[in-house]
Amino acid sequence: MLSLLLGMCVQAADVTVPDAGRNAYSHPMPGLSVETRRAHATGNSFFNENWIMAPGSASSRDGLGPYFNARSCSACHPLDGRGSPDSVALLVRMSMLSEGGSQPHPRYGDQIQTLALPGLKPEARIELTWQQVGDLRRPQLHIDDWREGEPDRALALSPRVGNAVFGLGLLEAVAVEEIERRADPEDRDGDGISGRVNRVWDKTSKSLMLGRFGWKANQPTLRQQAADAFLGDIGITSPVNPDEDGPPEIPHGGSPELSELLLQRVTTYLQTLAPPARREVDHPQVKQGERLFQALRCAACHVPELQTAADAHLAELRSKTFHPYTDLLLHDLGEGLADHRPDHEAEGREWRTAPLWGLGLQETVNGHTTLLHDGRARNAHEAILWHGGEATASQEAYQKLSEMEREALLRFLKSL
């Protein structure tokens, strides 16, 4: 038994890195092949450098816009971590609601782009303010100066903050069957937890696939997530999204502007960023907090341990045990967090369980502690208090903890 446990520890540890400093989220996973390491390095370059308008001296990096939210991937994911709601990392999703769900706006699409190339007008201007809700806060959006006039139909608006991107390859390598096994949409076991999967359209296979990335699990693969972000956030076309959004007379950086090879390199980069190792795992207060995490049933959704499939796409990701603290499922988190914007099969009150790994290093890496999809929670304590719906019992139990118990639980979260 001891040898088995030691073997599991080695297997779990070999996907993490021990850095607890400012670059904790930006390391390649240990054990990558020379070829994969080279692809990671190239992808790193294209993830971090600014794109420029066409025509440009660097032809492989021109084609910015014509409408966009940022000039690089790292602008929304600084140091591969989480952006803050008072920065360019905040964007606003937008949909028209109908009986069949939600549809992109015919002129503005499903994302408001607040920047544009010289001579063009951005889609709109967004101002974010905060409304106090007791000791908590919720965002208030003020949108004006629409490029083609204010929409004439009611819109569902959802502010979103760019999330951390480390460890995504491990999440992608979990078998579909493993994720589906944890789903319980009808709550047949009566435990009050009814996670379910989101089925989304994969543009490459032209079929429905299980969604696992994004705030509502609306992306099936890292390749598609990267391609959609290039188009929506930066205005860069790719083999996945070859059509330009803008006036035909605007110069572009090629057809497509991001080649298949470079899209693959950026995808590999996202697949091979290592999660940081935990800290203070043997501290008595951390251990107490971990017991409370289990007792409050937080782990019912924030599942501590997952394993990648033996046939994962990258050999370096196969049969790896890791600790993301997510089940990759959708859960109803209550009216307080609802954005009332359906996304594929995800409903307005549903959100994918956010991974908790790396949580304790966010302030070190990104200089802030804001959490949740729109950054309304200023720390982990506030994030817990916002939980409702399926998490109501856990949230209420948290509020009943003594001050010492609460400190222990929060210290455990900081150790992740």
C-alpha positions as CSV (number, residue, x, y, z in Angstrom):
1,M,0.0,0.0,0.0
2,L,2.8,2.4,0.9
3,S,4.5,1.8,-2.4
4,L,1.2,2.4,-4.3
5,L,0.7,5.7,-2.5
6,L,4.2,6.8,-3.2
7,G,3.8,6.0,-6.8
8,M,0.6,8.1,-6.9
9,C,2.4,11.0,-5.3
10,V,5.2,10.9,-7.9
11,Q,2.7,10.7,-10.7
12,A,0.7,13.7,-9.4
13,A,3.8,15.7,-8.7
14,D,5.4,15.3,-12.1
15,V,2.9,17.7,-13.8
16,T,3.5,20.6,-11.4
17,V,6.2,23.1,-10.9
18,P,7.4,24.4,-7.5
19,D,7.8,28.1,-8.3
20,A,5.7,30.2,-6.0
21,G,6.8,33.6,-7.4
22,R,5.6,36.0,-10.0
23,N,6.1,33.5,-12.9
24,A,4.4,30.6,-11.1
25,Y,1.8,30.1,-13.9
26,S,4.2,30.4,-16.9
27,H,6.3,27.2,-16.8
28,P,6.2,24.3,-19.3
29,M,5.2,21.0,-17.8
30,P,8.1,18.8,-16.7
31,G,9.0,15.9,-19.1
32,L,8.1,17.5,-22.4
33,S,9.9,16.1,-25.5
34,V,12.3,18.3,-27.4
35,E,9.7,18.7,-30.2
36,T,6.9,19.6,-27.8
37,R,9.1,22.0,-25.9
38,R,9.9,23.8,-29.2
39,A,6.3,24.1,-30.1
40,H,5.6,25.4,-26.6
41,A,8.2,28.1,-27.0
42,T,6.8,29.3,-30.4
43,G,3.3,29.3,-29.0
44,N,4.5,31.3,-26.0
45,S,5.9,34.0,-28.3
46,F,2.6,34.3,-30.3
47,F,0.6,34.3,-27.1
48,N,2.5,37.2,-25.5
49,E,3.5,39.5,-28.3
50,N,1.2,42.3,-29.6
51,W,-0.4,42.0,-33.0
52,I,-0.1,45.0,-35.4
53,M,-2.3,46.3,-38.1
54,A,-1.7,45.2,-41.7
55,P,0.4,45.6,-43.6
56,G,3.2,45.3,-41.1
57,S,7.0,44.6,-41.1
58,A,6.3,41.4,-39.3
59,S,4.0,39.6,-41.7
60,S,3.3,36.7,-39.4
61,R,2.0,39.1,-36.7
62,D,0.0,41.6,-38.7
63,G,-3.8,41.7,-39.2
64,L,-5.0,43.3,-36.0
65,G,-8.7,44.2,-35.9
66,P,-10.4,45.9,-37.5
67,Y,-12.5,45.7,-34.3
68,F,-10.9,44.1,-31.2
69,N,-10.7,44.1,-27.4
70,A,-6.9,43.5,-26.9
71,R,-3.7,43.4,-28.9
72,S,-2.4,40.1,-27.5
73,C,-3.6,37.0,-25.7
74,S,-1.6,37.9,-22.6
75,A,-3.4,41.3,-22.3
76,C,-6.4,39.3,-20.9
77,H,-4.4,36.5,-19.3
78,P,-1.4,38.4,-17.8
79,L,1.5,36.1,-17.0
80,D,-0.8,33.3,-17.9
81,G,-3.0,34.2,-15.0
82,R,-6.3,36.0,-14.3
83,G,-7.2,39.5,-15.4
84,S,-8.9,42.0,-13.3
85,P,-12.3,43.6,-14.0
86,D,-10.8,47.1,-14.1
87,S,-8.5,46.2,-17.0
88,V,-8.6,45.3,-20.7
89,A,-9.2,41.7,-19.5
90,L,-12.9,42.5,-19.0
91,L,-15.2,41.9,-22.0
92,V,-18.9,41.7,-22.4
93,R,-20.8,38.8,-24.0
94,M,-24.0,39.8,-25.6
95,S,-27.0,37.9,-27.0
96,M,-30.6,38.5,-28.2
97,L,-33.0,36.2,-26.3
98,S,-35.7,34.2,-28.0
99,E,-37.8,31.1,-27.3
100,G,-35.1,29.0,-28.9
101,G,-32.3,30.3,-26.6
102,S,-29.9,33.1,-27.4
103,Q,-28.6,34.4,-30.7
104,P,-25.8,36.7,-31.6
105,H,-26.8,40.2,-32.5
106,P,-26.9,40.6,-36.4
107,R,-24.7,43.7,-36.3
108,Y,-22.6,43.3,-33.2
109,G,-22.2,39.6,-32.8
110,D,-21.9,38.0,-29.4
111,Q,-19.1,40.2,-28.0
112,I,-18.8,44.0,-27.7
113,Q,-15.5,45.1,-29.2
114,T,-14.4,48.3,-27.6
115,L,-11.3,49.1,-29.7
116,A,-10.9,49.7,-33.5
117,L,-8.2,50.5,-36.1
118,P,-7.6,54.2,-36.9
119,G,-10.5,55.6,-38.9
120,L,-13.0,53.1,-37.5
121,K,-15.3,53.5,-34.6
122,P,-15.4,50.8,-31.9
123,E,-18.7,48.9,-31.4
124,A,-19.5,50.7,-28.2
125,R,-18.1,52.3,-25.1
126,I,-18.4,50.3,-21.8
127,E,-18.3,51.7,-18.3
128,L,-18.2,49.4,-15.3
129,T,-19.4,50.5,-11.9
130,W,-20.2,48.6,-8.7
131,Q,-23.4,48.3,-6.8
132,Q,-23.1,47.3,-3.1
133,V,-25.2,44.3,-2.0
134,G,-24.7,44.3,1.8
135,D,-20.9,43.7,2.2
136,L,-20.7,42.3,-1.3
137,R,-20.8,44.1,-4.7
138,R,-22.2,43.3,-8.1
139,P,-21.2,44.9,-11.5
140,Q,-23.3,47.5,-13.2
141,L,-22.7,48.0,-17.0
142,H,-23.2,51.3,-18.7
143,I,-23.0,51.0,-22.5
144,D,-23.3,53.9,-25.0
145,D,-21.9,55.4,-28.1
146,W,-22.9,52.4,-30.2
147,R,-21.1,52.2,-33.6
148,E,-24.3,51.5,-35.6
149,G,-26.9,52.8,-33.2
150,E,-28.2,51.3,-30.0
151,P,-29.7,47.8,-30.5
152,D,-33.5,47.9,-30.9
153,R,-34.0,44.6,-29.0
154,A,-33.4,43.7,-25.4
155,L,-30.0,42.1,-24.9
156,A,-28.6,39.7,-22.4
157,L,-25.3,41.1,-21.3
158,S,-22.7,39.2,-19.3
159,P,-19.3,40.7,-18.2
160,R,-16.5,38.2,-18.2
161,V,-12.9,38.4,-17.0
162,G,-10.0,36.5,-18.7
163,N,-9.1,33.5,-16.6
164,A,-5.8,31.7,-15.9
165,V,-4.6,29.4,-18.7
166,F,-2.2,27.0,-16.9
167,G,-3.1,23.3,-16.7
168,L,-5.6,23.4,-19.5
169,G,-4.0,20.6,-21.4
170,L,-4.6,18.3,-18.4
171,L,-8.3,19.2,-18.3
172,E,-8.5,18.6,-22.1
173,A,-7.0,15.2,-21.7
174,V,-9.6,13.9,-19.2
175,A,-11.8,11.3,-20.9
176,V,-15.3,12.3,-21.8
177,E,-16.6,9.3,-20.0
178,E,-14.9,10.4,-16.8
179,I,-16.6,13.7,-16.9
180,E,-20.0,12.3,-17.9
181,R,-19.7,9.7,-15.0
182,R,-19.9,12.6,-12.5
183,A,-22.9,14.2,-14.0
184,D,-26.2,13.8,-12.2
185,P,-28.7,16.1,-14.0
186,E,-31.8,14.7,-12.3
187,D,-30.1,14.5,-8.9
188,R,-31.0,10.8,-8.6
189,D,-28.9,10.4,-5.5
190,G,-30.8,13.2,-3.8
191,D,-27.7,15.0,-2.6
192,G,-28.8,18.4,-4.0
193,I,-25.9,18.4,-6.5
194,S,-27.0,18.0,-10.1
195,G,-24.1,18.8,-12.3
196,R,-24.5,18.3,-16.1
197,V,-22.5,18.6,-19.2
198,N,-22.7,21.2,-21.9
199,R,-22.9,19.9,-25.5
200,V,-21.4,22.5,-27.9
201,W,-20.6,22.7,-31.6
202,D,-17.1,21.7,-32.7
203,K,-16.2,23.7,-35.8
204,T,-13.5,21.2,-36.9
205,S,-15.4,17.9,-36.6
206,K,-18.7,19.6,-37.5
207,S,-20.4,17.8,-34.6
208,L,-21.6,18.2,-31.0
209,M,-18.9,17.6,-28.4
210,L,-18.7,17.9,-24.7
211,G,-17.8,21.4,-23.6
212,R,-15.1,21.8,-21.0
213,F,-13.5,25.3,-21.3
214,G,-14.9,28.8,-20.7
215,W,-17.1,30.1,-17.9
216,K,-20.1,28.1,-19.2
217,A,-18.1,25.1,-20.6
218,N,-18.9,26.5,-24.1
219,Q,-15.7,25.4,-25.8
220,P,-14.9,21.8,-26.7
221,T,-11.2,22.1,-27.4
222,L,-8.3,24.3,-26.7
223,R,-7.7,24.7,-30.5
224,Q,-11.2,26.1,-30.9
225,Q,-11.0,28.3,-27.8
226,A,-7.8,29.8,-29.0
227,A,-9.1,30.4,-32.5
228,D,-12.3,32.0,-31.2
229,A,-10.3,34.2,-28.9
230,F,-8.0,35.3,-31.7
231,L,-11.0,36.4,-33.8
232,G,-13.3,37.8,-31.1
233,D,-10.6,39.5,-28.9
234,I,-7.9,40.5,-31.4
235,G,-9.6,40.3,-34.8
236,I,-7.3,37.6,-36.2
237,T,-8.6,35.1,-38.6
238,S,-7.5,31.4,-38.6
239,P,-8.4,28.1,-40.4
240,V,-11.1,27.7,-37.8
241,N,-12.5,31.2,-38.3
242,P,-11.4,32.3,-41.8
243,D,-13.9,35.2,-42.3
244,E,-12.9,38.8,-41.6
245,D,-15.3,41.0,-39.5
246,G,-15.1,44.4,-41.0
247,P,-15.1,46.6,-44.1
248,P,-13.6,44.7,-47.1
249,E,-11.3,47.7,-47.9
250,I,-9.4,47.3,-44.6
251,P,-6.0,45.6,-45.2
252,H,-5.7,42.2,-43.7
253,G,-2.7,40.1,-42.8
254,G,-3.3,37.2,-45.0
255,S,-6.0,34.5,-45.5
256,P,-6.0,33.4,-42.8
257,E,-3.9,35.7,-40.7
258,L,-3.0,33.0,-38.3
259,S,-1.7,29.9,-40.1
260,E,-2.6,26.4,-39.2
261,L,1.0,25.8,-38.0
262,L,0.9,28.8,-35.6
263,L,-2.6,27.9,-34.3
264,Q,-1.2,24.5,-33.5
265,R,1.8,26.1,-31.7
266,V,-0.4,28.3,-29.6
267,T,-2.7,25.3,-28.8
268,T,0.4,23.3,-27.7
269,Y,1.5,26.2,-25.5
270,L,-1.9,26.1,-23.8
271,Q,-1.8,22.3,-23.5
272,T,1.6,22.2,-21.8
273,L,1.6,25.1,-19.3
274,A,2.1,23.5,-15.9
275,P,0.0,24.1,-12.8
276,P,1.9,25.3,-9.7
277,A,2.6,22.9,-6.9
278,R,0.7,23.3,-3.6
279,R,2.3,24.8,-0.6
280,E,2.1,24.3,3.2
281,V,0.4,21.0,2.7
282,D,1.5,19.7,6.1
283,H,0.6,22.8,8.1
284,P,-2.0,21.9,10.8
285,Q,-4.3,24.8,9.9
286,V,-4.2,23.8,6.2
287,K,-5.1,20.2,7.1
288,Q,-8.0,21.4,9.2
289,G,-9.2,23.6,6.3
290,E,-9.0,20.6,4.0
291,R,-11.2,18.6,6.3
292,L,-13.7,21.4,6.5
293,F,-13.6,21.7,2.7
294,Q,-14.8,18.1,2.5
295,A,-17.2,18.4,5.4
296,L,-18.9,21.4,3.8
297,R,-19.2,19.3,0.6
298,C,-17.3,21.9,-1.5
299,A,-15.5,18.9,-3.0
300,A,-18.7,17.6,-4.5
301,C,-18.2,20.1,-7.3
302,H,-14.6,21.2,-6.8
303,V,-13.4,17.7,-7.2
304,P,-9.8,17.5,-5.9
305,E,-8.4,14.8,-8.2
306,L,-8.8,13.8,-11.8
307,Q,-6.9,11.6,-14.2
308,T,-6.1,12.0,-17.9
309,A,-6.8,9.4,-20.4
310,A,-4.3,6.8,-21.4
311,D,-4.7,7.8,-25.1
312,A,-4.5,11.6,-24.7
313,H,-3.4,13.5,-27.8
314,L,-0.1,14.5,-26.3
315,A,2.0,11.6,-25.0
316,E,3.3,13.7,-22.2
317,L,-0.3,14.1,-20.9
318,R,-1.3,10.5,-20.8
319,S,-2.3,8.7,-17.5
320,K,-1.5,11.7,-15.3
321,T,-3.2,12.2,-11.9
322,F,-3.6,15.9,-11.1
323,H,-5.5,18.1,-8.6
324,P,-7.6,20.9,-10.3
325,Y,-10.5,21.1,-7.9
326,T,-13.2,21.0,-10.6
327,D,-15.6,18.5,-12.2
328,L,-15.8,20.5,-15.5
329,L,-19.6,20.3,-15.1
330,L,-22.3,23.0,-15.2
331,H,-24.0,23.8,-11.9
332,D,-26.9,26.1,-11.0
333,L,-25.3,28.7,-8.7
334,G,-28.5,30.6,-8.0
335,E,-30.1,33.8,-9.0
336,G,-27.4,36.0,-7.4
337,L,-24.8,34.9,-10.0
338,A,-27.2,34.4,-12.9
339,D,-26.5,36.3,-16.1
340,H,-29.7,35.1,-17.8
341,R,-27.8,34.4,-21.0
342,P,-28.1,30.8,-22.2
343,D,-24.9,29.4,-23.9
344,H,-25.5,26.2,-25.9
345,E,-27.2,23.9,-23.3
346,A,-26.0,26.0,-20.4
347,E,-28.8,28.0,-18.8
348,G,-28.6,31.5,-17.3
349,R,-28.0,30.4,-13.7
350,E,-25.5,27.7,-14.7
351,W,-21.7,28.0,-14.6
352,R,-18.9,25.5,-15.0
353,T,-17.1,24.7,-11.8
354,A,-14.1,26.9,-11.7
355,P,-10.8,25.1,-11.0
356,L,-9.2,26.2,-7.7
357,W,-5.6,25.2,-8.4
358,G,-3.2,28.1,-8.2
359,L,-5.7,30.2,-6.3
360,G,-3.3,31.1,-3.5
361,L,-0.7,32.5,-5.9
362,Q,-3.1,34.8,-7.8
363,E,-2.2,37.9,-5.8
364,T,1.6,37.2,-6.2
365,V,1.3,36.7,-10.0
366,N,-1.5,39.1,-11.0
367,G,-1.6,41.6,-8.1
368,H,-5.2,41.1,-7.1
369,T,-7.5,38.6,-5.6
370,T,-10.8,39.1,-7.5
371,L,-12.8,36.0,-8.4
372,L,-15.9,34.7,-10.2
373,H,-16.8,35.3,-13.8
374,D,-17.1,39.0,-13.6
375,G,-14.6,39.8,-10.8
376,R,-17.3,40.8,-8.3
377,A,-15.7,38.8,-5.5
378,R,-12.8,40.7,-4.0
379,N,-11.4,37.5,-2.4
380,A,-12.3,33.8,-1.7
381,H,-14.5,34.7,1.2
382,E,-16.8,36.8,-0.9
383,A,-16.7,34.2,-3.7
384,I,-18.1,31.6,-1.3
385,L,-20.8,34.0,-0.1
386,W,-22.0,34.5,-3.7
387,H,-22.6,30.8,-4.1
388,G,-26.3,29.8,-4.2
389,G,-28.4,27.3,-6.0
390,E,-26.8,23.9,-5.6
391,A,-24.2,25.4,-3.4
392,T,-26.6,27.0,-0.9
393,A,-26.1,24.4,1.8
394,S,-22.3,24.6,1.6
395,Q,-22.5,28.4,1.6
396,E,-24.8,28.5,4.7
397,A,-22.6,25.9,6.5
398,Y,-19.6,28.2,5.8
399,Q,-21.3,31.1,7.4
400,K,-21.9,29.0,10.5
401,L,-18.2,28.2,11.0
402,S,-16.3,29.8,13.8
403,E,-13.8,32.5,13.0
404,M,-10.9,30.0,13.5
405,E,-12.6,27.4,11.3
406,R,-13.2,30.0,8.6
407,E,-9.6,31.1,8.7
408,A,-8.5,27.4,8.4
409,L,-10.7,26.9,5.3
410,L,-9.4,30.0,3.6
411,R,-5.8,29.1,4.4
412,F,-6.4,25.7,2.8
413,L,-7.7,27.5,-0.3
414,K,-4.6,29.7,-0.3
415,S,-2.4,26.6,-0.2
416,L,-3.8,25.4,-3.6
